[in-house]
Amino acid sequence: LSGLLKVIELFYDVVSPYSWLGFEIMCRYRNVWNIELKLRPAFLGGIMQGSGNKPPGLVPNKFMYMTKDLNRLAQYFDVPLQPPSDPFEAMFKKGSLSAMRFVAAVQEREKGGDKQVEQVSRELWRRIWSEDKDITEPASLSEAAKKAGLSDGEIKEVLQMSTSKEIKDKLKSTTQDAFGFPLVVCHVDGKPEMFFGSDRFELMAHCIGEKWLGPQPGKSAAKL
């Protein structure tokens, strides 16, 4: 049956609130749709440098809009999004390089599935985009990993791995495949179809021959 599963790759960075929305939706749908979800932790800072893109946070009117928009989306998607007190500092001054290297290391270590990667990513998003907490210090990363169920020994190992050349290179190469987040790549009949942003799910469902049941498929199924 696995041959019939459509492979969907999700490129994301925990510094991006829109990525959190896309991530939660894809995690909810991985058991609803006939798909194999592959999580692709990457680094948004690397893309911004590469593309010369001006992030929306730097354009004042766009920033005001983004704050209001995220508020509405958080309610619609049922994700506890709460912008940090200083989003600019959190996103652009502090950034997420060490956090995403940490996530990449968790993924590298994890055998058989991606439960740990999923949980650690979620806990890091929760810290920066819900609790206004740091995600740059080793102690912060450890706290998130502990909440995600990793043991002290595992955390120590992941922290060591996250500064290795192997993990730095892995994150770089994943980042080179993307141009912004969240980016979802659906492999349909051997062809990659790209969808950018957290508002393309209906179109994506149509392209992969699945049904979009709204942001909470479990609930809408119950209503039917």
N, C-alpha and C positions, 0 to 999 in steps of 0.2 A: 504493500500500500504506500510505503514511503516514496516510491517513485511517482505517485500521483500528487504528492504534496507540493504546493507551489512554494518555492524558496523566496522569503522576503527578508531583505537586509535592512536594518534600521541603524543609520549613522546618527550619533547624538553626542552631546557634551552637557554635563550637569550645570554648566554656567548658563545655559539657555533655557528659559522658562517654557518656550514653545516646544522644545525637545521633551520636556517632562510630560506635557500633554500628549504628544505623539507616542511617547514611550508607554504611558499608561494605557492608551487606546490599543496599541499593538499587543501589549501583554494581556489585555482583556479579550482580544479577538483571537489570540493564538489557539484557543480551544474551541472557538466558534467557527472559524473559517478553516478550510482545508489547507493549512499553511505550515511551513516550518520557518519559525522566526529565528533569524540570526542577529544577535546584538553586536553592533560595531562601535565600541567606544572610540571617539576621535577627539580632536582638539580644535575648538573654534578659533582660538587665537592664531593658530597656524594658517587657517583659511583667510582670515581678515588680512594678515600680512601678505599672503600670496596673491589675493585678488584685488587689493586696493579698495575693498568694499568699505564704505563708512557704516558702522553699525547704527541701527535705529536709535540707540541710546544717546548718540552724539548730536542728534538733530532735535532741538527743544520741542517743537510742535509734535513731532513724531513720538517723542518720549512721553509727552502728556497723553497722547492717544494710546500708546502702548500700555501705559499703566492702567488706563480705564478698560482697555480691551482685555488685558490679562485678568482683571477683576471679573468681567463678564464670562470669560472662558473658563475660569476656575470653577464658577458655579455650574456652568453648563456641563463641563467634563467631570465634575465632582472630584477635583484635585485640590488639595489645601494650599493653593498658591497664595503667597503673601509676600509682596516685594520687600527686599531688605531696606533698612532705613536709608542706606546710601547705595542704590543700585549701581551707580557709576563706579564707585570704589570696588564693590564686590565683583562686578563683571570685568572691568577693564584694568583697574590698578592691581587687584589681587589675582583675579583670573582663576583658571582651573587646571593649569598645567600639571601640578603635582597630584591633584585629584584624579585627573584622567589617566595619568601614568599608573596611579594606584589601581584604578578600575581595570586597566589593561593587564596589570600584574595579577589581579584576582582572576581574570578570565584565563590567562596563561596557565595558572596553577590548577584551575578547576577542571576536573575530569568528569565526563558523563553529565551533560546538561549545563545549564547556566543559571541555576537558582541563586548562587552566591553573587554573580555579576548583577543579576536583576535586583536583589535585595540591597547590595552595597550602593548601586547607582541610586536607587530610590531613597536610601537614607542620606546620601550626599545632597540630593535635590531638596529633601526635607530640611536639611540644615541651612542651605543658602537661600532657598525660595519659600521657606515656610517659617523657620525659626530665627532667621537673621543671625546665623552662627558662621564661624570661620570654616573654610574647607581647604585651607592651605597648609596648616601645621600638621606634622605627624600625629600629634595627640588628637587633633580633630578627625583625621582620617581613621585613626584607631577606634575612636568613639563610634563613628558611623559603622565601621566593620563589626564592632562588638554587638551593636544593635541589630545588625544583619545576621548575627548568629555565628560569626567566625570566632575561633578560639584564640587565646593569647598567642599561642605558638604559630598559628596560621597567620595572624596579623603581623607578627614579627617578620616572618618569611616574606610576606607580600610587601612590606615596607622596604625590605632589603632589595627585593626584585625590582621594585618600582624605580629605583635609581640606576638600574643596570642599562648598559648600552642596548641590549636585546629588546628591552621593553620600550626604551626611548625610540628606537628604530621602528618597532611595531606600531606605535602610536603615530609616528610620522607617516608611515606608508598607508595606514588606514585613512588618515586625514587627507592624503593626496587624492584619494578616490572621491572626495566630497567637495561641495562648493558652498554649503550652508546647512544649518540644521533646524528642525529634524529633516533628514533626507531619507526617504524610503525607496529602496530599489526592489521592484518585483521582477522575478524571473519567470516570464510567461513564454512557453514554447521556445525556450532557448534564447529569448530576446530580453535584455534588461529594460524595464520601463521605470523611469524616475519620477518621483513625486516629491515636491519640496513644500515644507510647511505643515502646520497641524490642521489644515482645513481642506485637505484633498481626499479624505477617506471615502466619500461617496463615489467620487470619480475612480479612485483606486479599486474599490469593490467591483465597480462595473467592468473595469479592465481585466480583473483576474477572475471574473465570473462568479463573484460572491455577492451576498446581500449586506448592505449597510443597515444595521439595526440601531443606529444612534450611538451616543457616547457610552451608554451602559447596556450592552447587549443582554446581560443577565436579567436586568429589570424589564427590558422591552419584551423579552421572551416570556417572562412571567405574566405580563399584561395580556399577551395574545391568549 
